[in-house]
Amino acid sequence: MEVLGLSLPIIESGDDLPSMILKAADQIGGLRDGDIVVVSSKAVAAAEGRIKDLSKIRPSQRAKKIAAKSGQPPEFVELILREADRVLRIHRGVVLTIKDGIICANAGVDLSNAPKGKAILLPRYPQKSAERLRLALISGASVKVGVVISDSIVHPLRLGTVGQAIATAGIEPVIDCRGKLDIYGKPLKITYRATADQLATAAQLVMGEAGERIPVAVVREAEVELTDSPKYSPKIPLHQCLYYGSSR
């Protein structure tokens, strides 16, 4: 398996992201059948115009109270509250939230890799964005590919970020390993492999987090099933979550 980063210009609102990716793919000899194209959520959001000017945000009283606890700008917290489906906890420097069925910091609202004085949000409908991008890449390159839109997360009790798939298109994002035999011949009972998240983390190794300007990575020759009709979703209800579900 190879992970090949693609350098792109700074992406702005209204840019034709699929065309930019296809042009950048010349760096690796073009896209091939079976490639998985992992795209930063920030790149998708920027092209979709999901960037907010903080000076135009009027924080609510709730945002001001949370900002006092978290130490974040009230305008930034207001955007978090607008984007979040649920606020779980407030820590110094971060608000832990649920956004589109994913537990994440600050509802995905970010100041990094956004112009000064502005914040970048997650794509509004990431699943639709992933499917549109996949169809455009297939049409433009005449190859069958899968798409993963990735974002950074932090695991409990771990320092540092890893990649997470917030949307996929054209791949099976989860592999059911139940019933397979381990090295001693015992059948696995509960194991699923989060394939899409593993792809996102592998891609993040070359995409980076700062000024690398590699918002896209192509994962080549990965053992991933390409499909138009995936069997599983990587998302589970909150009550089934090992970390945040009910202890009863």
N, C-alpha and C positions, 0 to 999 in steps of 0.2 A: 504494500500500500504506500502511496505517495501523497503528501500534502503540499500543494503548490500554491503559493501566494500570488495574488494579482495586484499590482500597483495601479491605482486609479487617481485621477485628479480629485480635488475637493468637490464633493457632490453638493449641488444646490437645488433649491426648490424648483420642480418642473423638469429637471434633467431626465433624459431617457436612460434609466439605469440599465435595462437589458442591453441596449446598444453599447453602453460604456463597458459592460462586462464582456460582451462578445469581442469588442475591439481589444480589450486588455488580455483576452485569452490568447491572442497572437503571441504573447510572451511565453506561452507553454505549448505552442504548436496547435492552438485551437482546442475546442471542447471535443471530447470523444464519447461514444456510447458508454453508458454506465457511470459517467462522472457524477459526483455529488457536489453541487455548487453551494458552498456555505457563505452566506452574506450577513454582514453585521446589521443588526437591527437599526443602528444609527444611520447606515447608508440608505436603507430603505426609507426610514423616517425622513431623512433630509430631502430625498427626492420627492417625497409626498408632501413636503411643506410642513412637517410636524415640528416646527421650531417656533418658540414663543419668546417675545421680547419682555423681559422681566419688568421693565419700566412701565409697561402697560397693564400689569397685573395688580389688581386691588385686593389685598389679603383680607380675609374674613377674620372675625374675632377668634374663631377656633384656630385658624392658621397662625395667628399671632401668639396664642397660648402654646401651641405645639412648638413653634419656632423658639420660644423662650426656653423650652425644655431641651430641644434638640440642638440649639445653637446655629440653626440654619436661617437664611434670609426668609422673612415672612412671605415674600412673593413666591419664592421657590416652594415653600410648604403649601401655599395655596394651590399651586399646580399639582402637587402630590395629591392633595385631597380631591381635586377634580378628577384626577386620573385613577385613583385607587378605588377598588371595589370594597375594600375593608382595611382598616388600620389595625394591626395586631399589637405592635409595641412601639414605644418611642425611646430611642437611645440617643446619647450625645453624638451628634453628627449624622444621624440616620433615622428614618421612619420606616419600620418594617411593615410591609403591606401585602395584600393579595391583589393582583392585577390579572384579569383574564385567566383565572384559575392557576396562577403561578405565584408562589411566595417570593417576593423580591424587595430589594431596598428602594425606597422612594418611588414606588409604583413605576419604576423604569425611567423616571425623569432624571436628566443628567446635565451637568454643566460642562463636563469634559467633552472634547470634540464637538463643541458648539461655539459659534461666534461669541465674542466678548459681550456680556450683558444679556445673553440669551440662554435658553434651556431647550434641550431637544427631548422629545417625548418618544414613546414607542409607537410603531405603526398603529393606526387606528384599528384596522382589521388585518392582523398579521397573516392569518390563514389565507385570506383572499389575496393578499399581497404575494405570498409564496406561490400560489397557484398561477397568478398572472405572470409572475417572473418565469416560472417553469415553462409555461406555454410559449412565452416570447423567446426564450432561449432555444427551445426545441425548434420553433419556426425559423429562427435566425441561423442556427448551426446545423439543422437537419440531423440531429442526433438525439437520442433518448437520454435525458438526465434527470436527476432529482435535485430538489432545492431544500436547504435548511436555512431558516432565518435564526440567527443566534444572538444571544445577549450574555452578559457576564453576571454570575451569581456568586454568593459566598455560602459554603456549606457550614452547618452548625459545628462549632468547636474547631474550625479550621481557619488558618490564616491565608488570605489570598483568594483571588477569583478563579473560577473555571468557566467554561462555556456551557450554555444551556440552550436547547432548541425551544424557541417560543412559537415556532410554526414550521411545518414541513409540507412538502408537496412531491408526490411521485415516488415516495419510498415507504417501506414499512418501518415506522419509527421505534417499534418495540418488538423484541423477539421473545417468544414464550419458550422458556427452557425447561418447563416442568415436564417430567417424564424422562428427560435425558439422563444418562448414567454418568456419575462422577468417576474419578479414577479408580475407585474401589467397587464400582458396579452398583452403587446405590442410586436410586432414581431421585432426581431433584424434585422438591415438593412446592417451592414457592418462588423460584428464581425467574425473573424476567430481566432481559438485557435492554437497557435504555440506549438503543443504537443511535438515535438522533442526537441525544445529549453527548454520547461518546464522540460522534463526528464533530459536534460543535466545539468540544474541548480540544480535540486534535487540531482543528483549524485554528483555534485561538493561539496555539503555539507559534504559528507563523504570522497571524494577523496582528498580534500585540494589542496593547491597550492605550498607547500614547500617540506619538506623532509618526508612527510607521507608514501611514497612508497605504495600508494593505487591508481594505475592508472586505475583501473577497478571497476565499481560498477554495481551490478545487481538490477534492479528495478523490484520488484515482485508484482503481483496482481494489476498492473496499468490498468486503463480503456483505453487501447490503442488497436486499431485494427491492427492485424497482417495481412499483405497482401503482395503478390509478385508483385502487380501492383498498387502502390499508385496513387491516383487521382491528388494530388497536389504536388507542390514543394514549399518549404519555401522561395525560392529566388524570388525577384521581380526586375524589371528593375529599374535603378537609378532614372529615371524621375517619378516613382510612389512612391518613398521613401518620407515619411513625413518630414524627417530631411534634406535630401540632394537633393530632387527633385526640379523641377522647381516651382517657386511661381506663375507662370502665370496660 
